[in-house]
Amino acid sequence: MEAIKNYISEHKERFISELIDLLKIPSVSADTAFTQDVLDTADAVKKALTDAGCDAVEICETDGYPIVYAEKIIDSALPTVLVYGHYDVQPADPINLWTSPPFEPVIKKTDKHPEGAIFARGACDDKGQMYMHVKAMEYMVRTNQLPCNVKFMIEGEEEVGSSNLAIFVANHKEKLANDIILISDTGMIANDVPSITTGLRGLSYVEVEVTGPNRDLHSGLYGGAVANPINILTKMIASLHDENNHITIPGFYDNVEELSKEERAEMAKAPFSLENYKNALAIDAVYGESGYTTNERNSIRPTLDVNGIWGGYTGEGAKTVIASKAYAKISMRLVPNQDWKEITDLFKKHFESIAPEGVKVVVKPHHGGQGYVTPINTVGYQAASKAYETTFGKKPIPQRSGGSIPIVALFEKELNSKTILMGFGLDSDAIHSPNEHFGVWNYLKGIETIPYFYQYYTELFKK
C-alpha cells in the first residue's frame, strides 16, 4: 500500500492540475455552441491516455461526437478489463446559481470535503471519476504493476443518450471483447462508509408539446373562452400522480420488481439520517410514493418527474397573453424489468388520451435505457469489495442507485459482460446542478483503490 500512497503523494499536485485543465473545457454535448469544445476534450483525453502508457490510442468517429479508445494488452492469457467513462458534461444552467464560474475550476472546503473539493461542471460527473482511471493506469504502467490487459472506451454523448455508442459497440464487439467492465460514474454512501452500486434505474425521457390557438392571444379578449395550453399542460401533468404519489399511467407498474421484506430490511441497514438529508436540501419534509422510505423511493421504485416546463411570456415585466403553445420535458426513472421503450409508448398513449378538446398534443421521445442489477457473488464484485476494504479499512455496502447509466444493460447484451460500478462521489456533490464538485480526497482515493481492483480481479480470475 505504501508504494501507491507514495506515488500519489509525489504526484498529487500534478494529478489535480491535470484534472482542472480538463474541467476548463466546456464539453457540453447537448448544446451545439460547444461542439468544438467537445472535440477538443476528446483530443485531451486521447493525449492523457497516451501519456498514461496505453499502446494504442485512437479517436473513433461516429455520427455524433467521437469515442476515445485505448488499450494496453500485455498477455492474451490474462483477463481483460474494459473501462468505460464519458468526457461530455451537462449544461451549466442556471449560471447565476453558481458561486464560481462552472468552467473556471476552484478548490473550496466544505463540510463534507474538509480537505477541499474541486468546483466545476463535470468535476464528479464524469471527468473527475473517469480521470481517476487514467491516473491509476499511469501508476500501474510506470511502476510495472499492471497485472492484466486494459481497454478504455470514453465517449462524448452520455449526457444526451449515448445513441452512437450503441452502434459503435454493436460494430466493434471483437475490439471491445473483455472479461469485465469497470465504470466510475456513481457514488458511495459517505467517505467513511464505502459502497458499491449494484443496481441502476432505467430511463425514459420525453418532451411534450400542447398547442391551442394558432397564435398568442390577448388574455383579456380571449381569456376564459379559449383553452390555455399552459393551464391545460399543468393539469395534465398534475394528473400523472394520484393522492399517494402513485403514477397513474395504465400498465406503468405491470413489470415492476417488488423486493421482499428481507431485501428491504438489508437495504435499511445502510446508514441514513432523514434529518441530515432534509437539512442538506433545506427542506422541512420529504415527499414521494406512500408506503416506501426515502432510500427506497430513490432507488427501487420508478418515478416520473418534470425536468422543465415553459410557454408564454417569461421576460421582465408583464405581457398579458394566452400562449399558443406550452412545453415540458419529462423523465421517468425505471426499475429492472420495466422496458423503457414500452414505458415510453405507454406514456405517449396515455398523455395523448387525457388531452381535452381544444388542444393538440405531441409527445416526442428523446432517449432512454434499461435498468440494471449486478449480482454480488461474482468475481468482479468480490475483487471490488476487497479493493475498497484494502484502502478504506472496511467492507463496502452493496447499494442500489437511483441514477441511470443506460449503456450498462447494453454492454451486457452486446458484449456479454458484467459491469462493476466503483463510484467515489457523494450525493452532496451536486451533479447536474449548480456548484457541482468532487472532493480532492475522493479523487485521490479512487486513484489509490482502482489498482487493487485489477490486482484482486486478476488473482481471482486465475483461480
C-alpha positions in Angstrom: 0.0 0.0 0.0 2.9 2.4 0.7 4.0 2.3 -2.9 0.8 3.7 -4.4 0.4 6.1 -1.5 3.9 7.4 -2.1 3.3 7.8 -5.8 0.0 9.7 -5.3 1.7 11.9 -2.7 4.6 12.7 -5.0 2.3 13.5 -8.0 -0.7 14.9 -6.1 -0.4 18.5 -7.4 0.1 17.3 -11.0 -2.9 15.0 -10.7 -5.1 17.9 -9.5 -3.7 20.3 -12.1 -4.3 18.0 -15.0 -8.0 17.4 -13.9 -8.5 21.1 -13.5 -7.2 21.7 -17.1 -9.7 19.1 -18.4 -12.5 20.7 -16.4 -11.8 24.1 -18.0 -13.0 22.8 -21.4 -16.8 23.2 -21.6 -17.7 19.9 -23.3 -21.5 20.4 -23.2 -22.8 17.7 -25.6 -26.4 19.0 -25.5 -25.5 22.4 -27.0 -24.1 22.8 -30.4 -22.5 26.1 -29.4 -19.9 23.9 -27.6 -19.2 21.5 -30.5 -15.5 22.4 -30.8 -15.0 22.2 -27.1 -16.4 18.7 -27.0 -14.0 17.7 -29.8 -11.1 19.4 -28.0 -11.9 17.4 -24.9 -11.7 14.2 -26.9 -8.2 15.2 -28.0 -7.3 15.9 -24.4 -8.5 12.5 -23.3 -6.5 10.9 -26.1 -3.4 12.6 -25.0 -3.9 11.7 -21.4 -4.4 8.0 -22.2 -1.2 8.1 -24.4 0.8 9.7 -21.6 -0.6 7.1 -19.1 1.1 4.4 -21.1 -1.6 2.9 -23.4 0.0 1.4 -26.5 -2.9 2.0 -28.9 -5.0 5.2 -28.6 -7.4 6.4 -31.2 -10.3 8.7 -31.8 -13.1 6.8 -33.3 -15.5 8.9 -35.3 -19.3 8.4 -35.0 -22.3 10.2 -36.5 -22.1 12.4 -33.4 -19.2 13.0 -31.0 -16.2 10.7 -31.2 -15.3 7.8 -28.9 -11.8 7.7 -27.5 -10.5 4.1 -27.5 -7.3 2.9 -25.9 -5.7 -0.4 -24.9 -2.7 -1.9 -23.2 -2.5 -5.6 -24.0 0.3 -7.4 -22.0 -0.7 -11.0 -22.3 -3.6 -12.6 -24.2 -3.8 -15.3 -21.5 -4.6 -12.7 -18.8 -8.1 -11.2 -18.2 -9.1 -8.0 -19.9 -10.8 -5.1 -18.1 -12.8 -2.6 -20.2 -13.0 0.8 -18.6 -16.0 3.0 -19.7 -16.4 6.7 -19.0 -17.6 9.9 -20.6 -16.0 13.2 -21.3 -19.1 15.2 -22.1 -20.9 17.2 -19.4 -24.3 18.6 -18.6 -25.2 22.2 -19.4 -24.2 24.5 -16.6 -27.5 26.4 -16.5 -28.7 28.2 -14.4 -25.3 30.0 -14.4 -26.4 32.6 -11.9 -26.8 30.0 -9.2 -23.1 29.0 -9.3 -20.9 30.5 -6.6 -17.9 30.4 -9.1 -17.9 30.1 -12.9 -18.7 26.5 -13.9 -15.7 26.2 -16.3 -13.2 28.0 -14.1 -12.5 25.3 -11.5 -11.7 26.3 -8.0 -10.9 24.3 -4.8 -13.1 25.1 -1.8 -13.6 23.4 1.5 -17.0 22.1 2.5 -18.5 20.3 5.5 -18.3 17.0 3.5 -14.9 17.8 2.0 -12.8 19.5 4.7 -9.7 18.8 2.5 -11.3 20.7 -0.3 -13.3 19.9 -3.4 -13.0 21.0 -7.0 -16.0 23.0 -8.0 -16.7 22.8 -11.8 -19.2 21.3 -14.2 -18.1 17.7 -14.8 -15.9 17.5 -11.7 -17.7 14.4 -10.4 -19.9 13.5 -13.4 -17.8 12.2 -15.0 -14.5 13.9 -15.8 -13.1 13.6 -12.3 -14.1 9.9 -11.9 -13.1 9.0 -15.4 -9.7 10.6 -14.9 -9.1 8.5 -11.8 -8.8 5.6 -14.1 -6.3 7.3 -16.3 -4.1 8.2 -13.4 -4.4 4.7 -11.9 -3.3 3.3 -15.3 -0.3 5.7 -15.2 0.7 4.4 -11.8 0.4 0.7 -12.8 2.3 1.2 -16.1 5.1 3.4 -14.7 5.7 1.1 -11.7 5.4 -2.1 -13.8 2.4 -3.3 -11.7 -0.2 -3.7 -14.4 -1.5 -7.3 -13.8 -3.8 -7.7 -16.7 -5.0 -6.2 -20.1 -6.9 -3.0 -20.1 -9.1 -1.3 -22.7 -10.6 2.2 -22.4 -13.8 3.4 -24.1 -14.5 7.1 -23.3 -17.5 8.6 -25.1 -18.8 12.1 -25.6 -22.5 11.6 -25.7 -23.5 10.1 -22.4 -25.4 13.2 -21.3 -27.5 13.1 -24.5 -28.4 9.4 -24.6 -25.3 7.6 -26.0 -27.2 6.7 -29.2 -24.0 6.4 -31.3 -22.2 4.4 -28.6 -24.8 1.6 -29.1 -23.9 1.5 -32.8 -20.2 1.6 -32.0 -20.4 -1.3 -29.6 -22.5 -3.4 -31.9 -20.0 -2.9 -34.7 -16.8 -3.4 -32.7 -17.5 -6.4 -30.5 -14.2 -8.1 -31.2 -12.3 -4.8 -30.5 -14.2 -4.4 -27.2 -14.0 -8.0 -26.1 -13.4 -8.2 -22.4 -13.9 -10.2 -19.2 -15.4 -7.5 -17.2 -16.4 -3.8 -17.5 -15.4 -1.2 -14.9 -17.2 2.1 -14.5 -16.9 5.0 -12.1 -19.9 7.2 -12.7 -21.8 6.6 -9.5 -21.3 7.5 -5.8 -20.8 6.0 -2.4 -22.7 6.5 0.9 -20.0 8.5 2.7 -16.3 8.9 2.8 -16.2 6.7 5.9 -18.9 4.3 4.6 -17.8 2.9 1.2 -20.4 1.3 -1.0 -20.6 -0.4 -4.4 -23.5 0.3 -6.7 -25.3 -2.9 -7.5 -28.4 -1.6 -9.3 -29.3 1.3 -11.6 -32.7 2.5 -12.7 -33.6 2.7 -16.3 -34.8 5.9 -18.0 -37.4 7.1 -20.4 -37.1 10.8 -21.4 -39.8 12.6 -23.4 -40.8 16.1 -24.5 -44.4 17.1 -24.7 -46.0 19.9 -26.7 -49.5 21.3 -26.2 -50.9 23.6 -28.9 -54.1 25.6 -28.6 -54.9 28.6 -30.8 -52.9 29.3 -34.0 -51.2 32.4 -32.4 -50.7 34.0 -29.0 -53.9 35.7 -27.9 -54.8 38.8 -25.8 -55.7 37.3 -22.4 -58.4 39.9 -21.8 -60.2 39.4 -25.1 -59.9 35.7 -25.2 -59.3 34.6 -21.6 -62.0 32.2 -20.4 -63.2 31.4 -23.9 -60.2 29.6 -25.4 -58.2 26.7 -24.0 -55.0 28.0 -22.5 -52.2 25.4 -23.4 -50.2 26.3 -20.3 -53.2 25.7 -18.0 -54.1 22.5 -19.8 -50.5 21.2 -19.7 -50.2 21.8 -15.9 -53.5 20.0 -15.3 -52.4 17.0 -17.5 -49.1 16.8 -15.7 -50.7 17.0 -12.3 -53.0 14.1 -13.2 -50.0 11.8 -13.7 -49.8 11.2 -9.9 -52.6 10.3 -7.5 -53.0 11.4 -3.9 -50.5 8.7 -2.9 -47.9 9.9 -5.4 -48.6 6.7 -7.4 -48.1 7.1 -11.1 -51.5 6.9 -12.9 -50.4 5.7 -16.4 -52.2 2.4 -17.0 -49.8 -0.5 -17.1 -46.9 1.5 -15.7 -46.4 -0.8 -12.8 -47.1 -4.1 -14.5 -43.5 -5.3 -14.6 -42.1 -3.5 -11.5 -40.0 -5.7 -9.4 -41.3 -5.9 -5.8 -38.5 -6.5 -3.4 -39.1 -8.9 -0.5 -39.2 -7.7 3.1 -35.9 -9.4 3.7 -34.2 -7.4 0.8 -35.8 -4.2 2.0 -34.5 -4.9 5.5 -31.0 -5.4 4.2 -31.2 -2.0 2.4 -32.3 -0.4 5.6 -29.1 -1.3 7.3 -27.2 1.4 5.2 -26.5 4.4 7.4 -29.0 7.2 6.8 -30.2 10.2 8.7 -33.5 11.7 7.5 -32.9 14.9 9.4 -29.4 15.3 7.8 -31.0 14.6 4.4 -33.6 17.3 4.9 -31.1 19.8 6.3 -28.7 19.3 3.4 -31.5 20.1 1.0 -33.1 22.9 3.1 -36.5 21.2 3.1 -38.8 20.6 6.1 -40.3 17.3 4.8 -39.7 14.6 2.3 -42.1 13.7 -0.4 -42.9 10.6 -2.5 -44.8 7.4 -3.0 -46.7 6.2 0.0 -45.5 3.1 1.7 -41.8 3.4 1.0 -38.8 5.0 2.7 -36.8 7.8 1.2 -34.0 5.5 0.2 -36.5 3.1 -1.4 -38.2 5.8 -3.3 -35.0 7.0 -4.9 -33.6 3.6 -5.8 -36.0 0.6 -6.1 -39.2 2.5 -7.1 -40.0 4.1 -10.5 -40.6 7.8 -10.8 -42.0 10.4 -13.1 -40.7 14.0 -12.9 -41.0 17.2 -14.9 -37.5 18.4 -15.7 -38.5 21.6 -17.5 -41.7 23.5 -18.4 -42.2 26.6 -20.4 -44.5 28.6 -22.6 -45.9 32.1 -23.0 -44.1 35.3 -21.8 -41.3 34.8 -19.2 -39.4 38.1 -19.7 -39.2 41.1 -17.4 -42.4 42.9 -16.6 -45.9 41.8 -17.8 -47.3 40.7 -21.1 -50.9 39.6 -20.9 -51.1 36.7 -23.4 -52.6 33.3 -23.8 -49.7 31.3 -25.3 -50.3 29.3 -28.5 -48.0 26.5 -27.2 -46.7 25.1 -24.0 -43.9 22.5 -23.5 -42.5 20.2 -20.9 -39.6 17.8 -20.6 -40.4 14.7 -18.5 -38.2 11.9 -17.3 -39.2 8.5 -15.9 -36.7 6.5 -13.8 -37.5 2.9 -14.2 -36.6 -0.2 -12.2 -35.4 -3.6 -13.5 -38.0 -5.4 -15.7 -39.5 -2.2 -16.9 -38.7 -1.9 -20.6 -38.0 1.8 -21.4 -39.5 1.6 -24.9 -42.7 0.0 -23.6 -43.0 2.7 -20.9 -42.4 5.4 -23.4 -45.2 4.0 -25.5 -47.5 3.8 -22.5 -46.8 7.4 -21.6 -47.4 8.6 -25.1 -50.7 6.8 -25.5 -51.9 7.9 -22.0 -50.8 11.6 -22.3 -52.5 11.9 -25.7 -55.7 10.3 -24.4 -56.1 12.7 -21.5 -55.9 15.8 -23.7 -59.2 17.8 -23.6 -60.8 19.1 -26.8 -59.4 22.4 -27.9 -55.8 21.5 -27.8 -53.4 19.2 -29.8 -50.8 17.1 -28.0 -47.5 15.8 -29.4 -45.2 13.5 -27.4 -41.6 13.4 -28.7 -39.5 10.6 -27.2 -35.8 11.5 -26.7 -33.7 8.7 -25.2 -33.8 6.0 -22.6 -32.3 2.8 -21.4 -32.9 -0.3 -19.3 -32.3 -0.7 -15.6 -29.5 -3.0 -14.4 -28.8 -5.2 -11.3 -25.4 -6.9 -10.9 -25.1 -9.8 -8.5 -22.7 -9.6 -5.5 -21.5 -13.2 -5.8 -19.3 -12.6 -8.9 -15.5 -12.5 -9.1 -15.8 -8.9 -10.2 -17.8 -7.8 -7.2 -15.6 -9.7 -4.8 -12.5 -8.0 -6.3 -14.1 -4.6 -6.0 -15.2 -5.3 -2.4 -11.7 -6.4 -1.5 -10.2 -3.3 -3.1 -12.3 -1.0 -1.1 -11.6 -2.9 2.1 -7.9 -2.6 1.4 -7.9 1.2 1.1 -10.9 2.2 3.3 -10.3 -0.4 6.0 -13.9 -1.7 5.9 -16.1 -3.7 3.6 -18.3 -1.7 1.3 -22.0 -1.9 1.4 -23.9 -3.0 -1.7 -26.3 -0.3 -2.7 -28.8 0.3 -5.5 -28.6 3.7 -7.1 -31.4 6.0 -8.2 -29.4 7.1 -11.2 -29.3 5.7 -14.7 -26.4 4.6 -17.0 -28.4 3.2 -19.9 -25.4 1.7 -21.6 -24.7 -0.8 -18.8 -27.6 -3.1 -19.9 -26.5 -2.6 -23.5 -23.0 -3.8 -22.6 -24.3 -7.0 -21.1 -26.5 -7.6 -24.1 -23.9 -6.9 -26.8 -20.6 -7.8 -25.1 -21.9 -10.5 -22.7 -20.0 -8.8 -19.8 -20.9 -7.9 -16.3 -20.3 -4.4 -15.1 -18.7 -3.3 -11.8 -19.7 0.2 -10.6 -17.0 1.7 -8.4 -18.1 5.2 -7.7 -16.3 7.7 -5.4 -18.6 10.7 -5.4 -21.1 11.7 -2.8 -24.8 12.5 -3.1 -24.0 16.0 -1.9 -21.6 16.7 -4.9 -24.4 18.4 -6.8 -24.0 16.6 -10.1 -26.3 18.0 -12.9 -26.8 21.0 -10.6 -25.1 24.4 -10.0 -21.9 24.1 -7.9 -21.1 20.6 -8.9 -17.9 19.5 -7.1 -15.7 16.5 -6.4 -13.7 16.0 -3.2 -9.9 16.1 -3.7 -9.8 13.3 -1.1 -12.3 11.2 -3.1 -10.4 11.8 -6.4 -7.1 10.6 -4.9 -8.8 7.8 -3.0 -10.2 6.5 -6.3 -6.7 6.5 -7.9 -5.5 4.6 -4.8 -8.3 2.0 -4.9 -8.6 1.2 -8.6 -5.2 -0.6 -9.0 -6.3 -3.0 -6.2 -9.3 -4.0 -8.2 -7.0 -5.0 -11.1 -4.8 -7.0 -8.8 -7.6 -8.8 -7.0 -9.6 -9.4 -10.1 -6.6 -11.0 -11.8 -5.9 -13.2 -8.8 -9.5 -14.4 -8.5 -9.8 -14.8 -12.3 -6.8 -17.2 -12.3 -8.4 -19.3 -9.7 
